[in-house]
């Protein structure tokens, strides 16, 4: 056999094998794995990154007239200690920003990131989607949190799913078991992150618990909320969020929200890309009870409900007091705070007693994802306490 014929046979066999694998993945409902492998292992990554907007289709979240932050008279007077710098480096932080009394007190960036760099919010976007629901209620597009999901999504108009309300979705108590295993390449999260069939995959998941009875943190609930926004308001989640928040809070830079396909639907459970300064505006909004420049962007009652514990038991029978309506709740030295968080240590934290908002962005967080308050977040709270106290003193 000539070398040319051998090479041709080898190439034919290789291409045929690839086609067979791709066909098998498509038939088995796992075609997302092709995108997943191409977006991770083939470019030297093990999973999702804070720069993934470059790999997907996105929709712009437009801004209007920027409202620039003031700078504190003590801006960046504080210098991180060696121990604090080690914590920052160990968690692979790229941005750390503190706002106090509506002014930037401290900010620092690492590894070629700066005040304009776009990074992935991951699950912080869940809280943004909940804000959009609040705006739609204020606008009258949605009656209340008690309105049934079936009024907007036909697949929820009959059977057990007809009992599910918007509040159940916001509380993570819909009773639908979507799956939230980030390490399962065949699971719901992998399919929704890398795949393009978000709607059918989400609305066809079966209900397994009575709505309102079991708390289970799952991104599928947030996707359903985004479908409701699109149906109730007649526009994409990105456009609605732009009109009712991003423009009104004076964001300096356009944001991006990753889509399942070109001109498709947002991955509402994650994948809002912006920078620390503009993310902090959402924290300031939540610090000021849902108001911006004394204007309510969401109703006061909705805001108050958002930061009240759901008090619903999880599957282990523990009553959940660290979660509200798509917002996390915590206490640090008996000081209450509420926050949005993402799986790689993205935090937007509002601390009313200190009149402080801080944002942390980066690549890593504590591996105990089920912790009530992640270990890395406690590290950041300790830093903020020292910076704020020293600067005040």
SVG drawing of the C-alpha trace seen along z (x, -y; Angstrom):
<svg xmlns="http://www.w3.org/2000/svg" viewBox="-55 -64 59 66">
<polyline fill="none" stroke="black" stroke-width="0.4" points="0.0,0.0 1.4,-3.4 1.9,-6.0 -0.6,-8.3 -3.3,-5.6 -2.5,-4.9 -2.9,-8.6 -6.1,-8.9 -7.6,-5.8 -6.4,-7.1 -8.0,-10.5 -11.2,-9.0 -11.4,-6.7 -10.6,-9.7 -13.3,-11.9 -15.8,-9.1 -15.1,-8.5 -15.6,-12.2 -18.9,-12.2 -20.1,-9.1 -19.3,-10.5 -20.9,-13.9 -24.0,-12.1 -24.2,-9.9 -24.0,-13.0 -26.7,-14.8 -29.1,-11.8 -28.5,-11.3 -29.3,-15.0 -25.7,-15.7 -24.5,-17.8 -23.5,-20.6 -20.4,-18.5 -18.9,-19.4 -19.1,-23.1 -18.0,-22.4 -14.8,-20.5 -14.1,-23.1 -14.5,-26.0 -12.5,-24.4 -10.0,-21.5 -9.0,-22.4 -8.0,-25.9 -6.3,-24.7 -9.2,-25.3 -11.0,-22.9 -14.4,-24.6 -16.2,-28.0 -14.1,-31.1 -14.7,-34.8 -13.9,-35.6 -16.3,-33.3 -18.3,-36.0 -15.7,-35.7 -16.9,-32.1 -20.6,-32.8 -23.2,-35.0 -24.1,-38.0 -26.7,-40.8 -25.6,-44.2 -27.1,-45.8 -27.1,-49.4 -26.4,-52.3 -27.4,-56.0 -25.8,-59.0 -23.1,-57.8 -23.3,-58.9 -19.7,-58.9 -18.8,-57.8 -17.4,-60.3 -14.1,-59.5 -13.6,-59.6 -11.1,-62.0 -9.4,-58.9 -9.4,-57.1 -6.9,-54.3 -5.1,-55.5 -5.2,-52.0 -2.5,-49.6 -3.1,-45.8 -1.0,-43.9 1.1,-41.0 -1.4,-38.6 -4.3,-40.4 -2.4,-40.3 -1.8,-36.6 -5.6,-36.1 -6.3,-38.1 -3.7,-36.1 -4.8,-32.7 -8.4,-33.3 -7.1,-34.7 -8.9,-38.0 -8.9,-40.4 -10.9,-43.2 -11.7,-44.5 -13.8,-47.7 -15.3,-49.4 -18.0,-52.1 -18.8,-54.0 -21.3,-56.8 -21.8,-56.8 -18.0,-57.3 -15.2,-55.0 -13.0,-54.4 -10.8,-51.6 -10.2,-49.8 -7.5,-47.6 -7.1,-45.4 -4.8,-42.5 -3.5,-40.5 -4.1,-43.1 -7.7,-43.7 -8.9,-47.3 -12.0,-49.4 -13.4,-48.7 -12.7,-45.0 -15.6,-42.7 -15.9,-39.6 -18.5,-36.9 -21.0,-37.5 -22.0,-33.8 -24.9,-33.4 -24.9,-37.1 -27.1,-37.3 -29.8,-35.4 -30.3,-38.4 -30.4,-40.8 -33.2,-38.7 -35.1,-39.0 -34.7,-42.8 -36.3,-42.6 -39.3,-40.8 -39.6,-43.5 -39.6,-46.2 -42.3,-44.3 -44.5,-44.1 -44.0,-47.9 -44.9,-48.6 -48.0,-46.4 -46.8,-43.9 -47.0,-41.2 -49.7,-41.3 -47.7,-40.2 -45.3,-37.5 -48.3,-35.3 -49.3,-35.2 -49.1,-31.8 -46.3,-30.9 -48.9,-29.3 -50.3,-32.7 -47.1,-33.3 -45.7,-29.8 -48.2,-27.4 -46.4,-24.3 -47.3,-25.4 -51.0,-25.9 -52.1,-22.3 -51.4,-19.6 -49.2,-19.9 -47.1,-22.7 -50.2,-24.9 -49.7,-25.5 -46.3,-27.1 -46.2,-30.8 -43.6,-33.4 -42.8,-33.6 -42.0,-29.8 -39.4,-30.5 -37.9,-33.4 -37.7,-31.4 -36.1,-28.4 -39.1,-26.3 -40.8,-25.4 -40.6,-21.7 -38.9,-21.1 -35.6,-19.2 -33.6,-20.7 -30.2,-19.6 -27.4,-22.0 -24.4,-19.7 -21.7,-21.8 -19.4,-18.8 -21.8,-16.6 -21.0,-17.1 -24.4,-15.5 -26.4,-17.5 -28.8,-20.5 -26.2,-23.1 -23.8,-21.9 -26.5,-21.6 -27.8,-25.1 -24.4,-26.7 -22.9,-25.2 -26.1,-24.1 -28.7,-26.1 -32.0,-24.4 -32.7,-26.4 -36.5,-26.8 -37.5,-23.2 -35.0,-21.8 -36.2,-24.0 -40.0,-24.0 -40.2,-20.2 -38.5,-19.3 -40.9,-17.4 -42.2,-18.5 -41.1,-16.3 -42.2,-18.3 -45.2,-20.3 -44.5,-23.9 -43.4,-26.0 -42.4,-23.0 -38.7,-22.3 -36.0,-24.9 -33.5,-23.8 -31.1,-26.3 -31.3,-25.7 -30.7,-27.9 -33.7,-26.5 -36.0,-28.6 -34.2,-31.7 -34.5,-30.7 -38.3,-30.4 -38.3,-33.9 -36.6,-35.2 -39.1,-33.6 -41.8,-35.3 -40.1,-38.7 -39.9,-38.2 -43.6,-37.2 -45.0,-39.8 -42.9,-42.7 -42.5,-41.9 -38.8,-42.3 -35.6,-40.4 -34.3,-40.2 -31.3,-42.3 -33.3,-45.1 -35.7,-45.2 -32.8,-45.2 -31.2,-48.0 -34.3,-50.2 -35.2,-49.7 -31.9,-49.5 -28.6,-49.8 -29.6,-53.1 -31.2,-54.5 -28.3,-53.7 -25.9,-55.5 -23.7,-52.6 -20.5,-53.8 -20.1,-50.8 -22.3,-48.6 -22.7,-45.1 -23.1,-41.8 -25.5,-39.0 -24.6,-35.6 -27.3,-34.0 -28.0,-30.4 -27.6,-31.3 -27.6,-34.3 -30.6,-36.6 -31.6,-34.0 -32.5,-34.0 -30.3,-35.0 -28.6,-32.5 -30.4,-34.3 -28.9,-32.1 -25.4,-33.4 -23.3,-35.1 -23.9,-38.9 -20.6,-40.6 -19.6,-43.9 -16.9,-45.6 -16.6,-46.2 -17.6,-49.9 -20.9,-49.2 -21.6,-46.0 -21.3,-48.2 -24.3,-50.3 -26.6,-47.3 -25.2,-46.9 -25.8,-50.6 -29.4,-50.2 -29.9,-47.4 -28.2,-49.3 -30.7,-52.2 -33.8,-49.9 -34.3,-49.6 -34.1,-53.4 -31.8,-55.3 -31.5,-59.1 -34.6,-58.7 -36.6,-57.1 -38.0,-53.6 -36.9,-51.2 -38.7,-48.4 -41.5,-48.7 -40.6,-49.0 -42.6,-45.8 -40.8,-43.8 -37.5,-45.0 -38.3,-44.1 -39.5,-40.7 -36.3,-40.1 -34.1,-40.3 -36.3,-38.3 -35.5,-34.7 -37.6,-32.2 -37.9,-30.0 -38.5,-27.0 -36.9,-23.6 -34.3,-22.1 -34.2,-18.4 -32.3,-17.8 -35.1,-19.4 -33.1,-22.6 -35.0,-25.9 -33.3,-28.2 -32.6,-31.6 -29.7,-32.7 -31.7,-33.2 -34.5,-35.6 -36.0,-36.2 -32.9,-35.4 -30.7,-37.3 -28.3,-35.8 -28.5,-36.9 -25.8,-36.9 -24.5,-38.2 -20.9,-39.2 -20.3,-39.9 -24.1,-40.4 -24.1,-42.9 -26.6,-42.0 -25.8,-42.1 -27.4,-40.9 -25.6,-40.0 -25.4,-38.4 -22.8,-35.8 -21.3,-33.7 -19.6,-30.3 -16.0,-31.7 -16.2,-34.2 -18.2,-37.0 -19.7,-39.1 -21.8,-42.2 -22.3,-42.9 -24.5,-45.6 -23.9,-46.3 -26.4,-48.9 -25.0,-49.4 -21.6,-50.5 -23.2,-52.3 -20.9,-50.1 -21.0,-48.2 -18.2,-46.1 -17.5,-44.1 -15.0,-41.2 -14.4,-39.6 -12.0,-36.7 -11.4,-33.1 -11.8,-31.1 -13.9,-30.8 -14.0,-28.4 -14.7,-24.8 -17.5,-24.4 -20.2,-25.7 -22.9,-24.7 -21.6,-26.9 -24.0,-29.4 -21.3,-32.1 -18.4,-31.0 -14.9,-31.2 -13.5,-33.5 -16.4,-36.0 -15.5,-36.1 -12.0,-36.9 -13.2,-39.9 -15.6,-41.1 -12.6,-41.2 -10.7,-43.3 -13.6,-45.7 -14.0,-46.1 -10.4,-47.0 -10.3,-49.4 -13.5,-51.1 -12.6,-51.4 -9.1,-52.7 -10.3,-55.2 -13.1,-56.4 -10.6,-56.7"/>
</svg>
